[in-house]
Amino acid sequence: MRRRFLAAAAFCFAALALLATTPLAAQQQSTTLSFSPRSLQVDGLLQRGRQLETERRWGEALAHYEDGLRLYPEDNNLEQRFETARLHYDLCRRYADRSYAASLTHLPTDKALDLYAQVLQKIQTHYVELPSWRELLERGTADLEVAMGESAFATRNMPERNPVRIDAFRRELHEMLAARTPATRLDARETVAAAASLAQARLGVPPTATVLEYLCGATNSLDPYSAYLTPDQLTEVYSQIEGNFVGLGVELKTSSGTLSIVRVIPGSPAEIAGIRNGDRIVAIDGRAVSDFSTDQAANMLQGPEGSVVTLAVAAADQPPRQLVVRRQRVEVPSVDQVQMLDPAAGIAYLKLTCFQKTTHRDLEAALWRLHREKMRTLIMDLRGNPGGLLISSVEVSDLFIDHGVIVSTRGRSAQEDFTYTAHEEGTWRVPLTVIIDQDSASAAEIFSGAVRDHHRGTVVGVRSFGKGSVQGIFPLEASDAGLRLTTAKFYSPTGRPYSRVGVEPDIVVHQVARPVNGAVESKDDAMLAAAVQVARDTVGRR
């Protein structure tokens, strides 16, 4: 997906407000200010985040603040910077999206307004919390104001970028919104239509561009997981569910303005062409990656099935090598690296990379294979697993848990409240050790949480991500786009929430660094070494 500062002036204002409400006697006493290690750490996180923002590395800033919020989930400054970074990141991402550009060109204003009203209707019907029309309008206005400061939006939609006229427009827009009190979706639609007309009259912004900013502002600021999906993004979501897509077959990470290969999918065009884990893409079709935003560069890797792309790829301390890769349909295995780590002791291992439609089938096939190889205990590695389908996590849990609650969901409407339970039939009794890390999320947390709560195995690693909500995918009528909305929150078998809490392992093991060559070796992997030891102890007790 896998990943939330106040200026010095604001801090001074808070200090002055405190001083004004302090008794005079207290004001006259000498005061010593002290800073706890926590505040120093948060300040360091904010400083680094601001540096990334200044360099307009929005994807990295977003991931940075997200990591900070995992450590300090109640810090409002980190939360605010996360939200700001997300506004910029989402805007840059959609303006690098070819399908979104097509919408800007071909979607008439009245159709865009109908689309906005349809999105509001789906939020009203399905979102986990009851929306406020004024709040959604304010979020759309904030999105539009951010957009006017981003070159991606301004270059396409603002023929004249006059700061004085932009400031005057902002004041006029806020005055207009303050005079309106939207009571229904239709009121909100009319208000956005008026804002779009004003932006066109004062700044020359095409009305459809303004309407779509209000639409994205309403959806993308609801929570970190709800979002408007461009046609290409919707197709990508469906591909993830099905477990296949057209592309090169690599997982990318943006770092310092470069594209790093985190994982090459086995059997993919990238693997066949000679791309390896840990490589960096430095040029695409003869154009340096550093000349583009990371999202633009990543989009350049996409294309129709059968087309080719020329890459300059560099390994660590090696000169770049030129590779030609043909885009093909890639089958994404949700179960990977199935093997016996210690045949003599019967210690089996597999990595669960995601939860998709094929996961239950693929996992059962892997289990029977390991059973034939004399498996006595199983290590399941869920590190980096971002989750996937709720029902897939239930099916996988049901393979190992014979009775009781697996997970429960609770939403605003009764139809979102459901309790999923295990069935004894088809249960595997093999002892389990589950490895999780800070990037194990969503469905991976449902599985590992069920294993922990039912004492079905031992969970090893560090606290998981803490994504405790369910999202639904809603196609939008008369459009190829869609909507991802949070519809419910989910809870562990004992009723504990996962949101911002995650799963606490039974055995905590911190990993400093992990190998990137894909090899499964416990000597360089502290978490795996701990899991192997747990597995040995389990076998020894049987």
ABEGO torsion letter per residue (X at the ends): XXXXXBBAAAAAAAAAAAAAABBAAAAABBBBBBBBAAAAAAAAAAAAAAAAAAAGBAAAAAAAAAAAAAABAABAAAAAAAAAAAAAAAAAAAAABAAAAAAAAABBAAAAAAAAAAAAAAAAAABABBBBAAAAAAAAAAAAAAAAABAAAAAAABABBBAAAAAAAAAAAAAAAAABBBABAAAAAAAAAAAAAAAAAAAGBBAAAAAAAAAAAAAAAABAABBBBBAAAAAAAAAAAAGBBBEAGBBBBBBGGBBBBABBBBGBAAAAAGBBBGBBBABBGGBBAAABBAAAAAAAABEBBGBBBBBBBBBBGBBBBBBBBBBBBBBBBABBGBBBABAAAGBBBBBBABBBAAAAAAAAAAAAAAAAAGBABBBBBABGBAEEBAAAAAAAAAAABABEBABBBBBABAAABBBBBBBABGBBABBBBBBBBAABBEAAAAAAAAAAAAGABBBBEBBBAGBABBBBBBBBBGBABBBBBBABBBBBAAGBBABGAEBBBABBBBBABBBAAGBBBAAABAAAAAAAAAAAAAAAAX
